[in-house]
Amino acid sequence: MSLEPQPAALALHRFGLGPRRGSIAGIASDPRGALLAELDRPDIGQIDGSHLMTSAVAVRAAFEFRAQRRSRQIVAQREADERKRAMDSAGPNAMAPTEAPTETAAAKPEEPNVVRDIVRGEANARFAAALGAEIGFAERLVWFWSNHFCVSADKGNVRQICGAYEREAIRAHVLGRFGDMLLAVESHPAMLIYLDNARSIGPDSLAGLRQKRGLNENLAREILELHTLGVRSVYTQDDVTRFANVITGWTLVGMRQDPARGGEFEFNPRMHQPGAQTVIGKSYPDNGRAQGQAVLFDLARHPATAKHIATKLARPFVADEPPGSLVETLTKRFM
């Protein structure tokens, strides 16, 4: 064992969130062991979400907040219209009603906003997890996978659940099996909304035969191109289309459909494209949700996925252009 500071500093910078006062000396005797020891700690990488909403509860809370806000806007508009009609009927010589003085912009209190509060709570919990990390290796892994399986809060209905998405789909599996994380991510409401699969309908499904909305390939393409196999690998455009058919019906319970379960994942057979589908040379029978699960599990085990993930992992932790021998070793370990 060496007490030289360079390996410890490298470990903290490359695999953690940077050194703190005394941290370099604290792990100098065994930097690698310190990194591995952090991953062995109970509940490492997790956030206590007892004070935070699940994604489904957040969807319902945001829906109710927006409905109430819209109701207040309608009432206010009606009252304004009634005042205008009263003024018009009174004639041009009528005195305008005296309005109560309003507070200045600086003194006006911040209006309640459920969506804003949800986002702030999730952000504060994420920052606290990073600030409280002794080394931060687990947090770095969480950030890696959140970037790999990214969603955007800029899409309105994703905003209130993007924090819950990271807790429920990424953190829950950050030190587990890739296939389990993949299934959790692709069936999470945030991903289904962000890449429009919640509205994707099989052309020959019961719903597809009755309405004009049809197949959306966004999620299928992202899974093959970015999440698993990698761009310009072993899949074709036909594979994208067939896989998109496989995951039709992967959607959310609508708030108007069932307010008590709104925002939860559901497989809707009325939206699902019927029939077997061939993806990357393998045929998958039409057995409902299990058809999509089978494709995802095979993608998770594919050699192209192993190489794609190994290369992406090596870049943030080792080098932008990682050594080929390292990528090969990681690929074999992944398999």
N, C-alpha and C positions, 0 to 999 in steps of 0.2 A: 504494500500500500504506500501511496505517495502523499506527502503533505504539500506538494506544489500547488499553488492557487489556480494555475491555468486550466487543468481539467475540470475543477469545480466551477470555475467561472463559465467555461464552455457549456457545461451541463445546465447551469441555471439560465444562461442566455438562450441556448438552442432548444432545450427541452422544457424549460420552465418559463416563468414570467419575469425573469431577471433577478439579480441578486438584491438582497436586503442587507442591512447592517448585520455583520457577523455571519451571514449565511454561507459565504464562500469558505470561511474557516470551519463552519459547522459540518460541511460535507466533504471537506478536503481529503479525509482519510479514505473515503469510498464513494465517489460521486455516482457511479453507476448503481451501487447498492442503494443509495439514497433515493434515486429515481424509482427503482423497482419497489422499494419499501413504501413509497407513497401510493403506488397502485394497489398495494395489498391492504391498505387501510379500509376499514368498514365504511361503506356508503361514500367512498371517494368519488368525486365527480357529480354527486347528487345535490339537489337543493331541497331544503325543507319547504314543501309547497302547501303546508297546512293553512297558511294565510293567503294562498293564491287560488284562483279559480281553475278548474279543469277547462279544457278547450270547449266542451259542450256547454258547461255552465256559463262560460264567457260569451259564447254565441247567443245564448238565451238572454243574458243580461244586456248585451249590446242591442239586441232586437227590441227588447222592452224599452230601453232608454230612448232609442230612435223613434219608436212608436209614440211614446209620451211626448217627446219633443215636437214631433210632427203634429200631434193633437193640439199642443199649446200654440203652435204657429197658425193652425187653422182657426182656433178660437180668436186669437189676436187679429187675424185678418178679417174675420167676420165683424168684430167690434169696430175695427177701423172703417170697414165698409158702411156699417150702420151710422157711425158718426158723420161720414161724408154725405150719406143720403139725408141725414137730419140737417146738415148745413146747407145742402142744395135746396131742400124744401123750405128752409127759413128765409131764403132770399139773400141778396147781396148786402143788405144793411144789418144783417144779424151779426152780433158780436161773437168772435171765436171763443170757444171755451178756454178758460185759463188752465194751463197744464201745470201739474206739480213740478217743482224744480227737480232736476235729475242730478245724480251724482256725477262728478267729474270722472273722466276715464281713469285717472290715476287712483281715485278712491274707490272705484267700482270693484266689488269683490269678484273673484273668479267664479264663474258659474259652474255648478256641478256637471261633470262629464264622466260617465261611467267608463267609456272606452279609453279616455285619457288616463284615468286612474288605474285601469287594468295594465296598460302599457307601462306606466311609471312603476307600478309594483313589480312587474316582471323585470324591468331594467335594473331597479334597485337590488333585486335578489341576485341578478347575474353579476353586477358589479361587486356585491358583497362576497360572492363566491370567489371571485378573482382576488379581491383584496385580502381575503382570509386565508388564501392558499399559502402554505409554507414554501413549496417549490412551484407548483402550478402545472406539473406535467399532465395531470388529468384534465385540467381546464384547457390546456393546449389541445388535447385530443378532442374535447367537446367542441372547441372552436373549429378544428379541422373538419369534423363531420358535419357541423352546422353549415359550414361553407360548401362542403361537397354536396349536401342535400339542401341547398339553400331555398328559402322562400322569401318573399318581399313584403314588408309591412306597408309598402306604398300601395298595395292593392287593398282597397277599403275593407273587405270582409275578412282579410287575413290579419289585419292590424291587431285585433283584440285577441288573437289566438297564437301569434307567432312565438310568444314566450312559452306558452303551454306546450306548443309543438316541440320546442327544444327540450323541455323537461320530460315530456311523455315519450317522444320517439328517439331522441338522441341520447340524452343523459341516461335513460333507463337501460340502454344497451351499449354504452360507450366502451365497456370492457368485456362485452359479450361477443356473440357470434354476428358476423356481418349479415347473414341471411335473416336473422331476427330483426336487426335494425332496418334492413331494407323493407321488409314487410310492414313494420311499424310506420316507417316514413311514408311509403306509397299509399297506405290506407288511412293516413291521418287527414282530418278535415282541412288543415292548412294547405297541404300539398294538393289535395283534390280540388280545392277552390283556386289556389294559385295557378295551377296548370289546366284549369277548366275541365277536369275529368268529371266533376260533379254534375255537369250538364251534358256529358257525352252520351249519345243514344245510338244503339245499334240500328242500322237502316232497316233491318228485317225484324226488329223486336216489335212487341205489341205497341209500345209507345212510338217507335219510329214509323210505323205504318199509319199512325194517326196524326202525326204532326210533322212540320217541316224541319225542325231541329234534328241534326244528325250527329255523325261521328266527329270527334275531336281527337287529333293525334298528338297533342302537345305533351301529355304525360308519358305516353308510350315512347315518343322520340327521346325525351329527356332521360328516361330510365336507361334506354339502350346506349345512347350517345354519351351521356355524362355520368350517370349513376353506377353503371355496371361495365359494359363491354368496352366503351371508349369509342371516340369518333374514328371513322374510316377503319373499322375492324371487320367483324365477321357477319354483320347484319346488312340487310338490304331495305329498300323502301317498302317492299312487300312485307317484310318482317314487321316494320313499324305499323303498317295498316292492320295486319293480322293481330298484332299484340294490342293495338288500340281496340279492336273488336273484343278481345279477351277481357279487357278491364272495363268494358261498358257495364253499367249497373253498379260500379263502385262509386257511391255517392253519399249524400247526407240526408238525414231525416229533416224534412222541411218544417219550419216553425208553424206554418199554417196547417200542415198535415198532422203534426203531433207536438203541441207546445211543450209537453212534459219531456219529450226526448229530442227536441229540435237541436240540430248541430252535431248529433252523434253519427258515426259511420253506419251505413247500412248497405247491404247488397240488394238492389232492386231488380228482380228478375224481369219485370216488365220493360226495363231499359236495356237488358242484356241481349247482345247479338247471339242468336241461336246457332248451334252447330260446332263441330270440332274446328280447331285452328292449328295451322302448322307454323311454328316460330323457330328460327334457326335450325331448320331441318327436322324438328321433332313435332309429332302430332299430339295435341292435347284435347281430350274429349270434353264435351260440353257438360260439365258438372257444377255449374254455377260459380260461386265465389272460389271454389277450390281450383278451378281452371286457371285463374290468375295467380293464385298462390303457388301452383306448381311451376308456372313459368318463372316467377320471381326466384324460387328456390334453385331452379336450374341455372338461371343467370348468375346467382350468387356463387355457384360452384364452377362457373365456366373459366377455363384458363385465361381467356382474354380479359375477364374481369379481374383475375388475380394480378395480371401484369399491370393493368390500368391503375388499380388501387395501390399496388406496391410502388409504382412510379410517383403517384401523387403523394403518398405518405413520405417518401424519401425527400421530396423537394423542400418542404418547410423545415424539416428537422436536420437535413444534411447539406444539400446544395441544390441550386436551381437546375443544374445538370448533374444528377447523381451518378455515381459510378455504375456501370452496367452490371458488375459483379454483385453489388449491393441489391440492385433491383431484382436480379435473378434469385438471390438468397431470400429476399422478402416474398417474391412470387411463390417459391416452393413452400415457404412457411405458411403463406395464406392458404394454399391448397391443402 
